[in-house]
Amino acid sequence: MAGEARGVAEAFRSRYGSKPELFRAPGRVNLIGEHTDYSLGFVLPIAIDFASWVAVAPNDTGKLRVYSQNMNEAREWPVDAIRDVAPAHDWTDYVIGVARQIPDIRPLDVLIHSTVPVGAGLSSSAALEVSTALALGTDAGGVELAKLARRAENDFVGMPCGIMDQYAAVFGREGAAIRIDCRSLTHETVGLPGDVSIVAVNSMVKHELGGSAYRERVRECAEAVEAIRAGGHPEVVTLRDAEPDQLALIPDPVARKRARHVITEDERVEQFVKAACRQDLPAMGRLFVESHRSLQHDFEVSCEELDFLVDAALGIDGVFGARMTGGGFGGCTVNLVRADAAGQFGDQIRSRYTNRFGIVPEIYEVRPSQGAGAVKIS
């Protein structure tokens, strides 16, 4: 981390000629609890050792000047006109979405460098939002910081996401997962077995229907809730409150499948936490696979490439379980692999996927890492 920090600080000095402050926020891998956060259910992510870095210093131009190293693009806006900026439908929307949440924003020079792969389902956007909010001088911290970052994505970027990604970026813990209650916005730390590696495999595809389908799933979950309420259960505010025997009250078969996924996935999170506490890797692996099949068949957010990666992984020695992670329609799978088999697993899954699709996947052995904050530059 120290080397990354020095590199970002030096790039800032080379571009702007001043010494910056530096902030970092991690990406995340969700171990289990997919598409449950916007139903105010339970999720179990880890913050990972890939992060968005933002270097910042005041300027006297009256402008917010931002440079993305990854995109090799610079943009600037008068600070007194930030609230008049319209979405550009590119990376700058995450910056402006956050900037609009900060009263009396100052003229600043900003340099962004991210090691979180974009489009991989590892939450590069939330990492950027949280690190940018810290760099731009927000007074918010903890849950309020996560809420601020989520508002930027909901209100300006236009993605109706839940709060898991931003929450994980803020509250991540080194060496552990966090079980988040998305209703109360509280969490508990969950230790993981020490003899297992968490390996993300990037399919290197992102199908275009992902954004629209996400919105459809949000709508379909809301329709399922309304049907259950109309069936005599006004206490059901979100699918987090629903019970399996209430699925029969949902007349639409599609909405019923979506609800079945959310209800059973919340229960899988609870079972996974118990399995992790007793270090039962086979049980944890089985729950991974059950989660993927539910996402594949009931929630229908998987794709051919992700299904292949899961099925192929399950045939490799040392793999306890595999599932898609993130919004779906591409991005990554997450795999629980015996620690001494991680290298062999990476070689085999890369070969099998490349032979099938002609695409070389990226393999990331990720480690649970600390959440967002300022970084001292030595």
C-alpha positions as CSV (number, residue, x, y, z in Angstrom):
1,M,0.0,0.0,0.0
2,A,2.8,2.4,0.8
3,G,4.2,2.0,-2.7
4,E,0.8,2.8,-4.3
5,A,0.4,5.8,-2.1
6,R,3.8,7.2,-3.0
7,G,3.1,6.6,-6.7
8,V,-0.2,8.5,-6.6
9,A,1.2,11.4,-4.6
10,E,4.1,11.7,-7.1
11,A,1.8,11.7,-10.1
12,F,-0.2,14.4,-8.4
13,R,2.9,16.6,-7.8
14,S,4.0,16.1,-11.4
15,R,0.6,17.2,-12.7
16,Y,-0.3,20.0,-10.4
17,G,3.0,21.0,-8.7
18,S,1.8,20.8,-5.1
19,K,1.8,18.3,-2.3
20,P,-1.6,16.5,-1.9
21,E,-3.5,14.8,0.8
22,L,-4.4,11.2,0.0
23,F,-7.5,9.1,0.5
24,R,-8.3,5.5,-0.3
25,A,-11.5,3.4,-0.5
26,P,-11.5,-0.3,-1.3
27,G,-13.6,-2.3,-3.8
28,R,-15.5,-5.3,-2.5
29,V,-16.4,-8.9,-3.2
30,N,-19.7,-10.0,-1.9
31,L,-19.3,-13.5,-0.5
32,I,-23.1,-14.2,-0.4
33,G,-26.3,-12.2,-0.2
34,E,-26.8,-11.1,-3.8
35,H,-29.6,-8.7,-4.8
36,T,-30.9,-8.6,-1.3
37,D,-29.7,-5.2,-0.2
38,Y,-32.4,-3.1,-1.9
39,S,-34.9,-5.4,-0.2
40,L,-33.2,-4.3,3.1
41,G,-32.0,-7.9,3.7
42,F,-28.6,-9.3,4.7
43,V,-25.3,-9.4,2.8
44,L,-21.8,-10.6,3.6
45,P,-19.1,-8.7,1.6
46,I,-15.4,-8.3,2.2
47,A,-13.6,-5.1,1.3
48,I,-10.7,-6.1,-0.9
49,D,-7.1,-5.1,-1.5
50,F,-7.9,-3.2,-4.7
51,A,-8.8,0.4,-4.1
52,S,-9.7,3.8,-5.5
53,W,-7.0,6.4,-4.6
54,V,-7.7,10.1,-4.7
55,A,-5.1,12.8,-4.2
56,V,-6.2,16.3,-3.5
57,A,-5.0,19.9,-2.8
58,P,-6.6,23.3,-2.9
59,N,-6.1,25.6,-5.9
60,D,-6.9,29.3,-6.6
61,T,-8.7,28.8,-9.9
62,G,-12.2,28.8,-8.6
63,K,-12.6,25.4,-10.2
64,L,-12.8,21.7,-9.4
65,R,-10.1,20.2,-11.6
66,V,-10.1,16.4,-11.9
67,Y,-7.7,14.1,-13.7
68,S,-8.2,10.3,-14.0
69,Q,-5.0,8.4,-14.5
70,N,-7.0,5.3,-15.6
71,M,-8.9,7.2,-18.3
72,N,-6.1,9.6,-19.1
73,E,-8.8,12.4,-19.1
74,A,-9.0,15.7,-17.3
75,R,-12.2,17.7,-16.7
76,E,-12.9,20.9,-14.8
77,W,-16.0,22.7,-13.5
78,P,-16.5,26.1,-11.7
79,V,-17.3,25.2,-8.1
80,D,-20.2,27.6,-8.1
81,A,-21.8,25.8,-11.0
82,I,-21.4,22.2,-9.7
83,R,-25.1,21.9,-9.1
84,D,-25.9,22.9,-12.6
85,V,-23.8,20.1,-14.2
86,A,-25.8,17.5,-16.1
87,P,-24.9,13.8,-16.1
88,A,-22.2,13.1,-18.8
89,H,-22.8,9.3,-18.6
90,D,-19.1,8.6,-18.0
91,W,-16.7,8.3,-15.1
92,T,-17.2,12.0,-14.1
93,D,-20.8,11.3,-13.0
94,Y,-19.5,9.6,-9.9
95,V,-17.3,12.6,-9.1
96,I,-20.0,15.2,-9.7
97,G,-22.7,13.1,-8.0
98,V,-20.6,13.2,-4.9
99,A,-19.5,16.8,-5.3
100,R,-23.2,17.9,-5.4
101,Q,-23.7,16.3,-2.0
102,I,-21.0,18.5,-0.3
103,P,-22.1,22.0,0.7
104,D,-19.6,24.9,-0.1
105,I,-17.2,22.8,-2.0
106,R,-13.8,24.4,-2.4
107,P,-11.7,24.8,-5.5
108,L,-9.6,21.7,-5.6
109,D,-7.1,19.8,-7.8
110,V,-7.9,16.1,-7.8
111,L,-6.1,13.1,-9.2
112,I,-7.8,9.7,-9.3
113,H,-6.1,6.3,-9.6
114,S,-8.0,3.1,-9.2
115,T,-6.8,-0.5,-9.1
116,V,-10.4,-1.9,-8.9
117,P,-11.2,-3.5,-12.2
118,V,-14.1,-1.6,-13.9
119,G,-17.1,-3.7,-14.9
120,A,-16.0,-6.7,-13.0
121,G,-18.7,-6.5,-10.3
122,L,-16.1,-5.6,-7.7
123,S,-17.7,-2.2,-6.9
124,S,-15.3,0.2,-8.6
125,S,-18.0,2.9,-8.6
126,A,-18.6,2.8,-4.8
127,A,-14.9,2.8,-4.1
128,L,-14.6,6.0,-6.3
129,E,-17.6,7.6,-4.7
130,V,-16.4,7.0,-1.1
131,S,-12.8,8.0,-1.8
132,T,-13.9,11.1,-3.7
133,A,-16.3,12.2,-0.9
134,L,-13.4,12.0,1.6
135,A,-11.1,13.9,-0.7
136,L,-13.6,16.6,-1.4
137,G,-14.0,17.4,2.3
138,T,-17.2,15.8,3.4
139,D,-17.9,16.0,7.2
140,A,-19.9,12.7,6.9
141,G,-18.4,9.6,8.4
142,G,-19.5,6.0,9.0
143,V,-23.0,5.2,7.9
144,E,-23.6,8.8,6.8
145,L,-20.6,8.6,4.5
146,A,-22.0,5.4,3.0
147,K,-25.4,7.1,2.6
148,L,-23.9,10.1,0.9
149,A,-22.1,7.9,-1.6
150,R,-25.2,5.9,-2.3
151,R,-27.2,9.1,-2.9
152,A,-24.7,10.1,-5.6
153,E,-25.2,6.9,-7.4
154,N,-29.0,6.8,-7.0
155,D,-29.8,10.5,-7.6
156,F,-27.2,11.6,-10.2
157,V,-25.8,8.4,-11.8
158,G,-29.3,7.0,-11.9
159,M,-28.6,3.5,-10.6
160,P,-31.1,2.3,-8.0
161,C,-28.6,0.3,-6.0
162,G,-28.8,-0.7,-2.4
163,I,-26.2,0.4,0.1
164,M,-24.0,-2.7,0.4
165,D,-21.2,-1.5,-1.9
166,Q,-20.7,1.9,-0.3
167,Y,-21.1,0.4,3.2
168,A,-18.5,-2.2,2.6
169,A,-16.1,0.4,1.2
170,V,-16.5,2.4,4.5
171,F,-16.6,-0.4,7.1
172,G,-14.4,-3.2,5.6
173,R,-12.3,-5.1,8.0
174,E,-8.8,-6.6,7.4
175,G,-9.0,-10.4,7.7
176,A,-12.8,-10.6,8.0
177,A,-16.1,-10.3,6.2
178,I,-18.9,-8.1,7.5
179,R,-22.5,-9.2,7.8
180,I,-24.6,-6.1,7.0
181,D,-28.2,-5.7,8.0
182,C,-29.4,-3.4,5.2
183,R,-32.4,-2.2,7.2
184,S,-30.8,-1.2,10.5
185,L,-27.5,-0.3,8.7
186,T,-25.6,-2.1,11.4
187,H,-23.0,-4.9,10.9
188,E,-21.0,-7.6,12.7
189,T,-17.6,-8.9,11.8
190,V,-17.4,-12.5,10.6
191,G,-14.1,-14.3,10.8
192,L,-13.2,-16.6,7.9
193,P,-11.3,-19.9,7.9
194,G,-7.6,-19.3,7.6
195,D,-6.9,-22.2,5.2
196,V,-9.0,-20.9,2.3
197,S,-8.3,-18.5,-0.5
198,I,-10.9,-16.2,-2.0
199,V,-10.4,-16.0,-5.7
200,A,-12.3,-13.8,-8.1
201,V,-12.4,-14.7,-11.8
202,N,-13.2,-11.9,-14.2
203,S,-15.2,-13.2,-17.2
204,M,-14.1,-10.0,-19.1
205,V,-17.6,-9.6,-20.4
206,K,-20.3,-7.2,-19.4
207,H,-23.6,-7.6,-21.3
208,E,-25.4,-4.4,-22.0
209,L,-28.7,-5.5,-20.6
210,G,-27.2,-5.4,-17.1
211,G,-28.3,-1.9,-16.3
212,S,-31.8,-2.2,-17.5
213,A,-32.3,-5.6,-16.0
214,Y,-31.2,-4.3,-12.6
215,R,-34.0,-1.8,-12.7
216,E,-36.4,-4.5,-13.7
217,R,-35.4,-6.7,-10.8
218,V,-36.0,-3.8,-8.4
219,R,-39.4,-3.3,-9.9
220,E,-40.3,-7.0,-9.8
221,C,-39.3,-7.3,-6.1
222,A,-41.6,-4.3,-5.4
223,E,-44.4,-6.0,-7.3
224,A,-43.9,-9.2,-5.2
225,V,-44.2,-7.2,-2.0
226,E,-47.4,-5.5,-3.1
227,A,-48.9,-8.9,-4.0
228,I,-48.1,-10.3,-0.6
229,R,-49.5,-7.2,1.2
230,A,-52.7,-7.5,-0.9
231,G,-52.9,-11.1,0.1
232,G,-53.4,-10.1,3.8
233,H,-49.9,-9.4,5.0
234,P,-49.6,-5.6,5.4
235,E,-46.6,-6.2,7.8
236,V,-44.4,-7.2,4.8
237,V,-42.7,-3.9,3.8
238,T,-39.9,-5.5,1.8
239,L,-39.1,-9.0,0.8
240,R,-36.8,-9.1,3.9
241,D,-40.1,-9.5,5.8
242,A,-41.6,-12.2,3.6
243,E,-41.8,-15.9,4.4
244,P,-41.6,-18.8,2.0
245,D,-45.2,-19.8,2.4
246,Q,-46.3,-16.4,1.2
247,L,-44.8,-17.0,-2.3
248,A,-48.1,-18.6,-3.2
249,L,-49.8,-15.1,-2.9
250,I,-47.8,-13.7,-5.8
251,P,-49.8,-14.4,-9.0
252,D,-47.1,-13.3,-11.5
253,P,-44.7,-16.3,-12.0
254,V,-41.8,-14.0,-12.7
255,A,-42.2,-11.8,-9.6
256,R,-42.7,-15.1,-7.6
257,K,-39.3,-16.4,-8.8
258,R,-37.6,-13.1,-7.9
259,A,-39.1,-13.2,-4.5
260,R,-38.1,-16.8,-3.9
261,H,-34.5,-15.9,-4.6
262,V,-34.4,-13.0,-2.2
263,I,-36.2,-14.9,0.6
264,T,-33.9,-17.9,0.3
265,E,-30.8,-15.8,-0.2
266,D,-31.3,-14.0,3.1
267,E,-31.5,-17.4,4.8
268,R,-28.3,-18.5,3.0
269,V,-26.5,-15.5,4.4
270,E,-27.4,-16.6,7.9
271,Q,-26.4,-20.2,7.2
272,F,-23.1,-19.1,5.7
273,V,-22.3,-17.0,8.8
274,K,-22.9,-20.0,11.1
275,A,-20.8,-22.3,8.8
276,A,-18.0,-19.8,8.8
277,C,-18.0,-19.5,12.6
278,R,-17.6,-23.3,12.8
279,Q,-15.0,-23.2,9.9
280,D,-17.1,-25.6,7.9
281,L,-15.8,-25.0,4.4
282,P,-17.8,-27.8,2.7
283,A,-21.0,-26.2,4.0
284,M,-19.8,-22.7,2.9
285,G,-19.1,-24.1,-0.5
286,R,-22.5,-25.7,-0.9
287,L,-24.2,-22.4,0.0
288,F,-22.1,-20.7,-2.7
289,V,-23.5,-23.1,-5.3
290,E,-27.0,-22.8,-4.1
291,S,-26.8,-19.0,-4.3
292,H,-25.5,-19.2,-7.9
293,R,-28.3,-21.6,-9.0
294,S,-30.9,-19.3,-7.5
295,L,-29.3,-16.3,-9.2
296,Q,-29.2,-18.3,-12.4
297,H,-32.7,-19.7,-12.5
298,D,-34.9,-17.6,-10.2
299,F,-33.4,-14.1,-10.4
300,E,-32.0,-14.7,-13.9
301,V,-29.1,-12.3,-13.7
302,S,-26.3,-14.8,-14.7
303,C,-25.1,-15.4,-18.2
304,E,-23.4,-18.2,-20.2
305,E,-19.9,-17.1,-19.3
306,L,-20.6,-16.9,-15.6
307,D,-22.4,-20.2,-15.6
308,F,-19.4,-21.8,-17.4
309,L,-17.0,-20.4,-14.9
310,V,-19.0,-21.8,-12.0
311,D,-19.5,-25.2,-13.5
312,A,-15.8,-25.5,-14.5
313,A,-14.6,-24.4,-11.1
314,L,-16.6,-27.1,-9.4
315,G,-14.7,-29.7,-11.4
316,I,-11.3,-28.4,-10.2
317,D,-9.6,-30.0,-7.2
318,G,-9.5,-27.9,-4.1
319,V,-12.6,-25.8,-4.9
320,F,-15.3,-25.8,-2.2
321,G,-17.8,-23.6,-4.0
322,A,-18.2,-20.9,-6.7
323,R,-20.9,-18.3,-7.6
324,M,-21.3,-15.1,-9.5
325,T,-20.8,-12.0,-7.5
326,G,-22.1,-8.5,-8.2
327,G,-25.0,-7.3,-10.4
328,G,-24.7,-10.0,-12.9
329,F,-24.7,-10.4,-16.7
330,G,-20.9,-10.6,-16.7
331,G,-18.2,-9.5,-14.3
332,C,-16.7,-11.9,-11.7
333,T,-17.3,-15.2,-10.1
334,V,-16.0,-15.7,-6.5
335,N,-14.5,-19.0,-5.6
336,L,-13.6,-20.6,-2.2
337,V,-10.4,-22.5,-2.9
338,R,-8.2,-24.5,-0.6
339,A,-5.3,-22.2,0.1
340,D,-2.6,-24.6,-1.3
341,A,-4.6,-25.1,-4.5
342,A,-5.2,-21.5,-5.5
343,G,-2.4,-21.3,-8.0
344,Q,-3.4,-24.5,-9.7
345,F,-7.0,-23.4,-9.7
346,G,-6.1,-20.1,-11.5
347,D,-4.1,-21.9,-14.2
348,Q,-6.9,-24.5,-14.8
349,I,-9.8,-22.1,-14.9
350,R,-7.9,-19.7,-17.2
351,S,-7.2,-22.5,-19.6
352,R,-10.8,-23.9,-19.6
353,Y,-12.4,-20.5,-20.1
354,T,-10.0,-19.4,-22.8
355,N,-10.5,-22.7,-24.7
356,R,-14.3,-22.2,-24.5
357,F,-14.8,-18.5,-25.2
358,G,-11.5,-17.4,-26.7
359,I,-11.2,-14.8,-23.9
360,V,-8.4,-14.8,-21.3
361,P,-10.0,-14.2,-17.8
362,E,-8.3,-12.2,-15.2
363,I,-7.7,-13.9,-11.8
364,Y,-7.6,-12.0,-8.5
365,E,-6.7,-13.7,-5.3
366,V,-8.3,-11.1,-3.0
367,R,-7.8,-10.5,0.7
368,P,-10.2,-9.0,3.2
369,S,-9.0,-5.4,3.7
370,Q,-9.6,-2.3,5.8
371,G,-12.2,0.3,4.8
372,A,-11.8,3.8,3.6
373,G,-9.8,6.6,5.1
374,A,-7.0,9.0,4.8
375,V,-3.5,7.7,4.0
376,K,-0.3,9.3,5.3
377,I,2.3,9.8,2.7
378,S,5.8,9.0,3.9
